[in-house]
Amino acid sequence: MRLLLRGRSVIDWHRLDFQDHAAVDRFLRVNEYDPDSPTDMSRLDYLRDEAVDYLLRTFQFPLTDAVAAGAPARDLLLMASRQSDQQRSACVVLKVMHIINHLAGRELMVRLPISDDEVFRAVELKVMQVVEELRSNGLPIDEFSWSRKPRDSLITKLLAKRSTLAAQIYDKLRFRLIVPNHQDLFPILTVLTRQVIPFNYIIPGATVNHLVSLEKTIREYERLQALEQELRPERAAHEEALPESLEAPINEFSANNYRIVNFVADLPVRVDSIVPEDQLPQDRGHVVFVLTEFQLADRATAEENETGDSSHDAYKTRQKARVRTRLESGDE
């Protein structure tokens, strides 16, 4: 939740907090790796070997024997969560594995004979299924919608931005969730990171959070941790200092009173159900990534956001005025 609400990067972490293999397996599934699949686990072991080779070749990094000698990738996540001689080495290897996996997914997307429409549809179905399951289990979701940014809107947005790189458009695919009450926001965000949004692929610096007080939430979390510590004294507390926020800059076309929780994740999507296996490169795995924006608000805030200067129509009017000015300007 720190990553999501503060916009930080998992590469800056020095430990994880997985308690057992069940928690690890849940995390792997959110990342589209099946812990019961020998093929998927072999892929993770390949990523581990690549990461170890990179660290030794490039930095001569001093890894512990247990990690360098090929600890199962699934166990590395537990090693990185426990205070021991292996923790630092496991964390370092996992960071490099994370990057190699991401690069492979990006390269795979370019090489495969599939369209954006096919991949976007796979993401939509994935998120829709999870949200419907949450609703059926009684979680408070008043409204759920999704959209793809139309081509004209992409053109307008790029014309309005000082940097006109299409790669910087994060909201080609967007999901929006409205919950009944403000206190429902944090639980829904927590469940989403456990079910569909891998925390390790939340985009750093792309978070806007006007609604959830992370400090207050952390104080409550630490209170619960203290209670747990009384029951489990053998578990040492080792909380790191709070990092600085890396929230995204406020959108210049948004009204000052517009409030939202907005973040971007590079969602992993399996393509082995879309593309024939014989067309999948053997060295790039089975996962591609799709930049996806998520917006969350409580009902009262959502209604306020659709009035006056905060409304979408007012936003588009300000944006189009900027584009017209830039198009007609002769300044260099």
C-alpha positions as CSV (number, residue, x, y, z in Angstrom):
1,M,0.0,0.0,0.0
2,R,3.0,2.3,0.5
3,L,3.9,1.7,-3.1
4,L,0.4,2.3,-4.3
5,L,-0.4,5.4,-2.3
6,R,3.1,7.0,-2.3
7,G,4.2,6.2,-5.8
8,R,7.5,4.6,-4.7
9,S,9.5,1.8,-6.4
10,V,9.9,-1.8,-5.2
11,I,13.5,-1.6,-6.3
12,D,14.2,0.6,-3.3
13,W,12.9,-2.0,-0.8
14,H,15.3,-4.0,1.4
15,R,13.0,-6.7,2.6
16,L,9.6,-8.4,1.9
17,D,7.0,-9.7,4.3
18,F,5.8,-13.1,3.1
19,Q,5.0,-15.3,6.1
20,D,4.6,-18.7,4.3
21,H,4.4,-20.4,0.9
22,A,0.6,-19.7,0.7
23,A,1.3,-16.0,0.7
24,V,4.1,-16.5,-1.8
25,D,1.8,-18.5,-4.1
26,R,-0.9,-15.9,-4.0
27,F,1.7,-13.2,-5.0
28,L,2.9,-15.5,-7.9
29,R,-0.6,-15.9,-9.2
30,V,-1.2,-12.2,-9.3
31,N,1.9,-12.0,-11.4
32,E,0.5,-14.7,-13.7
33,Y,2.8,-17.5,-12.5
34,D,1.1,-20.7,-11.5
35,P,2.9,-22.2,-8.6
36,D,1.5,-25.6,-9.5
37,S,2.9,-25.5,-13.0
38,P,6.3,-27.0,-13.5
39,T,6.7,-24.9,-16.6
40,D,6.0,-21.7,-14.8
41,M,8.3,-22.6,-12.0
42,S,11.1,-23.5,-14.4
43,R,10.6,-20.1,-16.0
44,L,11.2,-18.5,-12.5
45,D,14.3,-20.6,-12.0
46,Y,15.5,-19.4,-15.4
47,L,15.0,-15.8,-14.3
48,R,16.8,-16.5,-11.1
49,D,19.8,-17.9,-12.9
50,E,19.8,-14.9,-15.3
51,A,19.8,-12.5,-12.3
52,V,22.6,-14.3,-10.5
53,D,24.7,-14.4,-13.7
54,Y,24.1,-10.6,-14.2
55,L,25.1,-9.7,-10.6
56,L,28.2,-11.8,-10.7
57,R,29.3,-10.7,-14.2
58,T,28.5,-7.0,-13.8
59,F,29.2,-6.2,-10.2
60,Q,30.9,-9.3,-8.8
61,F,28.1,-9.0,-6.2
62,P,28.8,-11.1,-3.0
63,L,25.9,-13.4,-2.9
64,T,25.5,-16.0,-0.1
65,D,26.1,-19.6,-1.2
66,A,22.5,-20.6,-0.6
67,V,21.2,-18.0,-3.0
68,A,24.0,-18.1,-5.6
69,A,23.9,-21.9,-5.7
70,G,20.3,-22.0,-7.0
71,A,17.8,-21.7,-4.2
72,P,14.3,-22.3,-5.7
73,A,12.9,-19.0,-6.9
74,R,9.8,-19.6,-4.8
75,D,11.9,-19.9,-1.7
76,L,13.8,-16.6,-2.5
77,L,10.6,-14.7,-1.6
78,L,10.6,-16.2,1.9
79,M,14.4,-15.7,2.3
80,A,13.8,-12.0,1.5
81,S,11.2,-11.8,4.2
82,R,13.2,-13.3,7.1
83,Q,16.1,-11.7,9.0
84,S,19.0,-14.0,8.1
85,D,22.3,-14.0,6.3
86,Q,20.4,-14.8,3.1
87,Q,17.9,-11.9,3.2
88,R,20.1,-9.2,1.5
89,S,21.2,-11.6,-1.2
90,A,17.7,-12.8,-1.9
91,C,16.3,-9.2,-2.1
92,V,19.0,-8.2,-4.6
93,V,18.4,-11.3,-6.8
94,L,14.6,-10.7,-6.7
95,K,15.1,-7.1,-7.8
96,V,17.0,-8.1,-10.9
97,M,14.6,-10.9,-11.6
98,H,11.8,-8.3,-11.5
99,I,13.5,-6.2,-14.1
100,I,14.4,-9.1,-16.4
101,N,10.8,-10.4,-16.3
102,H,9.5,-7.0,-17.1
103,L,11.9,-6.5,-20.0
104,A,11.0,-10.0,-21.4
105,G,7.3,-9.1,-21.2
106,R,7.8,-5.9,-23.0
107,E,9.9,-7.5,-25.8
108,L,7.3,-10.3,-26.1
109,M,4.5,-7.9,-26.7
110,V,6.4,-6.4,-29.6
111,R,7.2,-9.8,-31.2
112,L,3.8,-11.4,-31.0
113,P,1.2,-11.3,-33.7
114,I,-1.5,-9.8,-31.5
115,S,-3.3,-6.5,-31.5
116,D,-3.7,-4.0,-28.7
117,D,-7.4,-4.8,-28.8
118,E,-6.8,-8.4,-28.0
119,V,-4.6,-7.7,-25.1
120,F,-6.8,-4.9,-23.8
121,R,-9.7,-7.3,-23.9
122,A,-7.8,-9.9,-21.9
123,V,-7.1,-7.2,-19.2
124,E,-10.7,-6.1,-19.1
125,L,-11.9,-9.7,-18.7
126,K,-9.3,-10.3,-16.0
127,V,-10.3,-7.2,-13.9
128,M,-14.0,-7.7,-14.5
129,Q,-13.9,-11.3,-13.2
130,V,-12.1,-10.2,-10.0
131,V,-14.4,-7.3,-9.4
132,E,-17.5,-9.4,-9.9
133,E,-16.1,-12.0,-7.5
134,L,-15.6,-9.3,-4.9
135,R,-19.1,-8.0,-5.4
136,S,-20.6,-11.5,-5.0
137,N,-18.6,-11.9,-1.8
138,G,-20.2,-8.8,-0.4
139,L,-17.4,-6.2,-0.7
140,P,-18.8,-2.7,-1.0
141,I,-18.5,-1.6,-4.7
142,D,-21.3,0.8,-5.7
143,E,-20.0,1.4,-9.3
144,F,-17.5,-0.3,-11.6
145,S,-16.7,0.9,-15.1
146,W,-13.9,0.8,-17.6
147,S,-13.0,2.6,-20.8
148,R,-10.4,2.8,-23.5
149,K,-9.2,6.3,-24.5
150,P,-10.5,7.1,-28.0
151,R,-8.0,8.1,-30.7
152,D,-9.1,11.7,-30.8
153,S,-8.6,11.9,-27.0
154,L,-5.1,10.5,-27.3
155,I,-4.3,13.1,-30.0
156,T,-5.7,15.9,-27.8
157,K,-3.8,14.7,-24.7
158,L,-0.5,14.5,-26.6
159,L,-1.0,17.9,-28.0
160,A,-1.6,19.3,-24.6
161,K,1.4,17.7,-23.0
162,R,4.8,19.4,-23.1
163,S,6.3,16.0,-23.9
164,T,4.5,14.4,-26.8
165,L,5.7,10.9,-26.4
166,A,2.9,8.3,-26.8
167,A,4.8,6.1,-24.4
168,Q,3.9,8.5,-21.6
169,I,0.1,8.0,-22.0
170,Y,-0.8,5.8,-19.1
171,D,-4.6,5.9,-19.4
172,K,-5.3,4.1,-22.7
173,L,-7.1,1.6,-20.5
174,R,-8.8,2.8,-17.3
175,F,-10.9,1.2,-14.6
176,R,-13.0,3.2,-12.2
177,L,-14.4,2.0,-8.9
178,I,-16.8,3.9,-6.6
179,V,-17.3,2.6,-3.0
180,P,-20.2,3.7,-0.7
181,N,-18.1,5.3,2.0
182,H,-14.7,6.8,2.6
183,Q,-13.7,4.0,5.0
184,D,-14.3,1.4,2.3
185,L,-11.4,2.7,0.1
186,F,-8.4,1.2,1.9
187,P,-10.0,-2.3,2.2
188,I,-10.9,-2.4,-1.5
189,L,-7.4,-1.2,-2.5
190,T,-5.9,-3.9,-0.3
191,V,-8.0,-6.7,-1.8
192,L,-7.2,-5.5,-5.4
193,T,-3.4,-5.8,-4.7
194,R,-4.0,-9.3,-3.5
195,Q,-6.2,-10.4,-6.4
196,V,-5.4,-8.5,-9.6
197,I,-2.8,-5.7,-9.1
198,P,0.8,-6.9,-8.4
199,F,2.3,-4.3,-6.0
200,N,5.7,-4.8,-7.7
201,Y,4.4,-3.4,-11.0
202,I,2.8,-0.2,-9.7
203,I,4.4,2.6,-11.7
204,P,6.5,4.8,-9.5
205,G,5.7,8.5,-9.6
206,A,2.3,8.0,-11.2
207,T,0.1,8.1,-8.1
208,V,-2.3,10.8,-7.1
209,N,-3.8,10.3,-3.7
210,H,-6.2,12.9,-2.2
211,L,-8.4,10.6,-0.2
212,V,-6.5,8.0,1.9
213,S,-4.2,9.1,4.7
214,L,-1.3,6.7,4.6
215,E,0.1,8.0,7.9
216,K,-3.2,7.3,9.8
217,T,-3.4,3.9,8.2
218,I,0.2,3.0,9.1
219,R,-0.5,4.0,12.7
220,E,-3.5,1.7,12.8
221,Y,-1.4,-1.1,11.2
222,E,1.4,-0.6,13.7
223,R,-1.1,-0.8,16.5
224,L,-2.4,-4.1,15.2
225,Q,1.2,-5.3,14.7
226,A,2.0,-4.4,18.4
227,L,-0.9,-6.5,19.5
228,E,0.3,-9.3,17.3
229,Q,3.8,-8.9,18.7
230,E,2.4,-9.4,22.2
231,L,0.9,-12.7,21.0
232,R,4.0,-13.7,19.0
233,P,7.0,-12.3,20.8
234,E,9.4,-14.4,18.8
235,R,8.7,-12.2,15.7
236,A,11.0,-9.2,15.8
237,A,9.7,-5.8,14.6
238,H,11.8,-4.3,11.8
239,E,9.8,-1.6,10.2
240,E,11.8,0.7,7.9
241,A,11.5,4.5,8.0
242,L,8.7,6.1,6.0
243,P,9.9,7.1,2.5
244,E,9.3,10.5,0.9
245,S,6.2,10.6,-1.4
246,L,6.7,10.3,-5.1
247,E,3.2,11.2,-6.1
248,A,2.5,12.3,-9.6
249,P,2.3,16.0,-10.4
250,I,-1.2,17.3,-10.2
251,N,-2.8,17.4,-13.6
252,E,-2.8,21.1,-14.6
253,F,-6.3,20.8,-16.2
254,S,-7.9,19.3,-13.0
255,A,-9.8,21.7,-10.7
256,N,-8.2,22.4,-7.3
257,N,-11.1,20.7,-5.5
258,Y,-11.0,17.5,-7.6
259,R,-10.1,14.6,-5.4
260,I,-9.3,11.0,-6.3
261,V,-7.0,8.0,-5.7
262,N,-5.4,7.4,-9.0
263,F,-2.5,5.1,-9.8
264,V,-1.1,3.1,-12.8
265,A,0.0,-0.5,-12.8
266,D,1.7,-2.5,-15.6
267,L,-0.7,-5.4,-15.4
268,P,0.7,-8.8,-16.4
269,V,-1.4,-10.8,-18.8
270,R,-0.8,-14.4,-19.9
271,V,-0.7,-14.7,-23.7
272,D,-0.5,-18.5,-24.0
273,S,-4.3,-18.6,-24.1
274,I,-4.3,-16.1,-27.0
275,V,-1.3,-17.1,-29.1
276,P,-0.5,-20.6,-30.2
277,E,2.3,-22.1,-28.2
278,D,4.5,-22.6,-31.3
279,Q,4.4,-18.8,-31.8
280,L,5.7,-18.0,-28.4
281,P,9.5,-17.3,-28.2
282,Q,11.0,-19.8,-25.8
283,D,13.2,-17.3,-24.1
284,R,10.5,-14.6,-23.4
285,G,8.0,-16.5,-21.2
286,H,4.3,-16.2,-21.4
287,V,3.5,-12.8,-19.8
288,V,3.1,-9.4,-21.4
289,F,2.4,-6.1,-19.6
290,V,-0.3,-3.5,-20.2
291,L,-0.2,-0.1,-18.6
292,T,-3.6,0.3,-16.8
293,E,-4.9,3.2,-14.8
294,F,-7.1,2.8,-11.8
295,Q,-9.3,5.4,-10.2
296,L,-11.1,5.0,-6.9
297,A,-13.3,7.3,-4.9
298,D,-16.2,7.2,-2.4
299,R,-19.7,8.0,-3.5
300,A,-19.8,11.5,-2.0
301,T,-16.5,12.5,-3.4
302,A,-17.4,11.1,-6.9
303,E,-20.5,13.2,-6.9
304,E,-18.6,16.3,-5.9
305,N,-16.1,15.6,-8.7
306,E,-18.9,15.9,-11.3
307,T,-20.0,19.4,-10.3
308,G,-18.7,22.8,-11.4
309,D,-15.1,23.2,-12.2
310,S,-14.3,19.6,-11.2
311,S,-16.6,18.1,-13.8
312,H,-15.2,16.2,-16.8
313,D,-16.7,18.6,-19.2
314,A,-14.9,21.5,-17.5
315,Y,-11.7,19.5,-17.6
316,K,-12.0,18.9,-21.3
317,T,-12.8,22.6,-22.0
318,R,-9.6,23.7,-20.2
319,Q,-7.5,21.0,-22.0
320,K,-8.9,21.9,-25.4
321,A,-8.2,25.6,-24.8
322,R,-4.6,24.8,-24.1
323,V,-4.3,22.7,-27.3
324,R,-5.9,25.5,-29.4
325,T,-3.4,28.0,-28.0
326,R,-0.4,25.7,-28.7
327,L,-1.6,25.0,-32.2
328,E,-2.1,28.6,-33.1
329,S,1.0,29.9,-31.3
330,G,4.0,31.1,-33.4
331,D,6.4,31.3,-30.5
332,E,9.7,29.3,-30.6
